[in-house]
C-alpha cells in the first residue's frame, strides 16, 4: 500500500475508539458482501442502514405509480427537457453542453 494512502487511512481511524473501529470494520464487511446498504435518509439527511431487500421493496413502492412509455415518447420528452435546460442556461449566461446518446 502506498505510504500516503496508509497515512490517510490512519488519520481516518485516529479519532475512533477500539470498539468503534471494530464496528466500522464489521459494517464495511457487511456492505461489501451486499448484506446491507448505507444510505442517506431523505428527511434528515443522516445515514441509515437498510437491508438490500428492504431497499428494493421501497423502490418498488415508489415505482409502481410510474407508467411505461415507448421509446419515441421518451426521446420526445428528453429533447424537450434538453431544449429547456439549454434555454435556462442561456438566460443565466452559462453554456449548456448536451451529450446525445442513441438508445
C-alpha positions in Angstrom: 0.0 0.0 0.0 1.2 3.5 -0.9 2.6 5.4 2.2 0.4 8.4 1.5 -2.8 6.2 1.4 -1.7 4.4 4.6 -1.2 7.7 6.3 -4.7 8.9 5.2 -6.2 5.7 6.4 -4.6 6.0 9.8 -5.9 9.6 10.2 -9.3 8.3 9.3 -9.2 5.9 12.2 -7.4 8.0 14.8 -10.5 9.6 16.3 -12.3 6.3 16.9 -12.3 4.1 20.0 -11.3 0.4 19.6 -15.0 -0.6 19.8 -15.9 1.9 17.1 -13.1 0.7 14.8 -14.3 -2.9 15.2 -17.9 -1.8 14.4 -16.8 0.2 11.4 -14.9 -2.8 10.1 -17.9 -5.1 10.5 -20.1 -2.6 8.7 -17.7 -2.3 5.8 -17.6 -6.1 5.5 -21.4 -6.4 5.5 -21.7 -3.6 2.9 -19.0 -5.3 0.7 -20.8 -8.7 1.0 -24.1 -7.0 -0.1 -25.9 -7.8 3.1 -26.7 -4.2 4.0 -26.7 -0.8 2.3 -25.8 2.5 4.0 -27.9 5.3 2.6 -28.6 9.0 3.2 -32.1 9.5 4.5 -34.5 11.8 2.7 -35.9 13.8 5.5 -33.0 14.3 8.0 -30.1 13.7 5.6 -28.5 11.4 8.1 -27.1 7.9 7.4 -29.3 4.9 7.6 -28.6 1.2 7.4 -31.0 -1.0 5.5 -31.1 -4.5 4.0 -30.9 -4.8 0.3 -34.3 -6.5 0.1 -36.0 -3.7 2.0 -34.3 -1.1 -0.2 -35.6 -2.8 -3.3 -39.0 -3.0 -1.8 -39.0 0.7 -1.0 -38.1 1.4 -4.6 -40.9 -0.7 -5.9 -43.4 1.2 -3.7 -42.3 4.4 -5.4 -42.0 3.0 -9.0 -45.5 1.3 -9.0 -47.0 4.8 -9.7 -44.9 5.2 -12.8 -46.2 4.4 -16.3 -44.3 2.8 -19.0 -43.6 4.8 -22.2 -42.4 3.9 -25.6 -39.0 4.8 -26.9 -40.5 7.5 -29.2 -42.2 9.3 -26.3 -39.0 9.0 -24.2 -37.0 10.7 -27.0 -39.6 13.5 -27.3 -39.6 14.2 -23.6 -35.8 14.0 -23.5 -35.5 16.5 -26.3 -37.9 18.9 -24.6 -36.0 18.7 -21.3 -32.7 19.3 -23.0 -34.1 22.2 -25.0 -35.5 23.8 -21.8 -32.2 23.3 -20.0 -30.3 24.9 -22.8 -32.5 28.0 -22.7 -32.3 28.3 -18.9 -28.5 28.2 -19.2 -28.6 30.9 -21.9 -30.8 33.0 -19.6 -28.3 32.8 -16.8 -25.5 33.3 -19.2 -24.0 29.8 -18.9 -23.0 27.3 -21.6 -25.0 24.1 -21.8 -23.3 21.0 -23.1 -25.6 18.2 -24.0 -24.3 14.8 -24.9 -26.6 12.9 -27.2 -26.8 9.2 -26.8 -28.6 6.8 -29.1 -30.7 4.3 -27.2 
